[in-house]
Amino acid sequence: MVTTLATAAEHGAEVAASTGAPLEMAWLIPIIPMVSAAVIWGVGKRFPKKGAEIGILAMLAVLAGALVVFFDTIGHIAADEGWHGYERAVTWMNFGPGTTLELGFKVDGLAAVLLVVVGVVATMVHLYASSYMHDEVRVTHFFASLSLFTASMLNLVLANNTIQMLVGWEGMGVCSYLLIGHWWEKHENSSAAIKAFLTTRVGDVGFMLGIFVLFWGAQSFNVGVISEMATAGDIAKGTLTVGAILLFCGAIGKSAQFPLHTWLPDAMAGPTPVSALIHAATMVVAGVYLVARMFPVFAAAAPVALEEVAIIGSITMLIAALLALVQDDLKKVLAYSTISQLGYMIAGLGVHAYTASVFHIWTHAWFKALLFLGAGSVIHAVHSNKMSDMGGLYKKMPVTSITYIIGGLALAGFPPFAGFWSKDELVLGAYTQAMEGSGAAMFTFIAMLVTAFLTALYVARMLALTFFGKPKYDEKHVHPHESPKLMIVPLMILAALAVAGGWVGLPGEMNQFGKWVHLPGSEHEPFNMMIAVVSTGAALAGFGIGWAIFRLGKVKVDLQKTALAPVYKLLVNKYYLDDIYWKFIVRPVRDRLSAAAYWINMKVLDGAVNAAGIVAVKTGDFMYRDVDQGLIDGGVNNLAGLMGLAGSKLKFWQTGNMQRYAAAMFLGVAVLVGAFVFFRI
């Protein structure tokens, strides 16, 4: 390995470089799906699968490239624990001496891990969607948008500067709008797409402001430069704190954190493959990735920045887990589960459990993508999203059922499944910070344990209502059967990862994941048996109670007839947040602000334009009729008439008689002489 200084080193950024080709060519990884999107949009309809095969080939190439870069990266890390990554950039714009905007990429352990996550899930989703969407409308448009979305996420992961991250960030927003609203003929689908787009835009405003606040403090958009200056104390703490909080606003929107989480459940209106890709492993973890990538900024800011992150994440995980308990729509159970798990990741970063949070991104991707695709398989079989229309599917769909149960147990945090290892680390991180006297960390620790209980409870309910018990669908018209191979194979691959994906983070020396994403100043916590027993006990208790209620029927509870009826009503109405937003934000904007804007547009702006038009018409009419036709043309015509009249009168003098001409000349001379003499005297 060779260590050099990149061109960007003019502002002090030291970049570790390598002579190895894989890292040097990493910039091609996001280019592949970008080209794929263009090709699908251009000629996809001419292919047998309407462009799906182009997208699949592109994703296989992305996955291959991601794996090569990943193994090369961990090879460098194993050879030199001080290796901080490989970065290349070219100058895009100059803002003045020493201030540039770059177009570049950076590969380190964090980026390499996310490349694999995106590559694997995107490939599985494309394979699955080629069967799931084969007879749907606008298949070509769907796969083109899917490829472009993947390209945007990969660009975000590899970007070495905040402006380039913003480009990928906004690209995902546009593509999610297109994909969520794919079936735009139904009003609820188009409304969900608009809601997702506008709600995440609220957070994006904060993200953009945070970018410029940090630029003002560091005079650079380069992530490495900003992080190094923040760690060294070269940026004022106040500036760092404001910048960090504003960046987190972007994460609140994109990663569906309270109070901007309401868009994600509605986004389930999109096709199931979209839910798996966008809402399991890519777009919704973009906010978590942003905080992780900029973690040195948060760590160097005032404590209030990370405390806010921890508290918001803790609130989110709790309220979303409770909402998952009362959902009948299978995909919405998973949607609220995703919000809750994102809360785990965000809260983990807030309590300095950096490695554990990134590890949970890794494990969550496998089991949540599996669950969403499994839900699609079930919905495909029973033609309904509602668990009240399911039941007894275990015997009808054995592969889907087994893989789905694996995903559910991983989500619930049971050992040895992937979710157990990452959740245990998160709980341990919160506990460690709490023991150091952090009130926010203590709140997070308690919230994580309660959420572990609730997660296992709603997982037990979901599995029991969907796959066990008596069939609740109409057996005369619905005949569930196993899904096609192209839908089953991705489920089996993701199930294997949901089982073994967490083993890279085993405690002690076996924890390779911690070495891959190691960040100086954020040490990995050792295994704690007490915490593992407590968190697993909470999960077992939740699952046991849920199984007893919803599968075995040992406990008959009708919450609407108990003292908890108001709580149940509150959950069914989603804390009335949508109603509050509709009443105090949407309707005032739509009915008053937009009406006022419409009146101003029609009466003031259009009125001014129309008045200017009327004045122009009247002026033109006056200029044409009175000036051009009356004065100018009239003057010319009158002069011509006068000349004609003069000519007609004078022609009588032209008789050809020389004596008359001589007399006239003599008379004229006499008149002139007389006038001369008169005026002379």
RAJODA-V92347 format. One record per run of one state. SS is the DSSP state (H for helix, E for strand, C for the rest). FROM is the first residue (numbers start at 1). TO is the last residue. If there is no record, write none. Layout:
((SS | FROM | TO) (SS | FROM | TO))
This chain:
((C | 1 | 1) (E | 2 | 4) (C | 5 | 6) (H | 7 | 11) (C | 12 | 14) (E | 15 | 17) (C | 18 | 20) (H | 21 | 24) (C | 25 | 27) (H | 28 | 46) (C | 47 | 51) (H | 52 | 79) (C | 80 | 85) (E | 86 | 96) (C | 97 | 98) (E | 99 | 107) (C | 108 | 108) (H | 109 | 132) (C | 133 | 138) (H | 139 | 158) (E | 159 | 159) (C | 160 | 160) (E | 161 | 161) (H | 162 | 180) (C | 181 | 186) (H | 187 | 218) (C | 219 | 221) (E | 222 | 222) (H | 223 | 232) (C | 233 | 236) (H | 237 | 254) (C | 255 | 261) (H | 262 | 269) (C | 270 | 271) (H | 272 | 281) (C | 282 | 282) (H | 283 | 293) (C | 294 | 294) (H | 295 | 300) (C | 301 | 302) (H | 303 | 324) (C | 325 | 328) (E | 329 | 329) (H | 330 | 350) (C | 351 | 353) (H | 354 | 382) (C | 383 | 385) (E | 386 | 386) (H | 387 | 389) (C | 390 | 397) (H | 398 | 412) (C | 413 | 417) (H | 418 | 435) (C | 436 | 438) (H | 439 | 467) (C | 468 | 484) (H | 485 | 504) (E | 505 | 505) (C | 506 | 507) (H | 508 | 510) (E | 511 | 511) (H | 512 | 516) (C | 517 | 518) (E | 519 | 519) (C | 520 | 521) (E | 522 | 522) (C | 523 | 528) (H | 529 | 550) (C | 551 | 558) (H | 559 | 561) (C | 562 | 564) (H | 565 | 572) (C | 573 | 573) (H | 574 | 653) (C | 654 | 657) (H | 658 | 680) (C | 681 | 681))
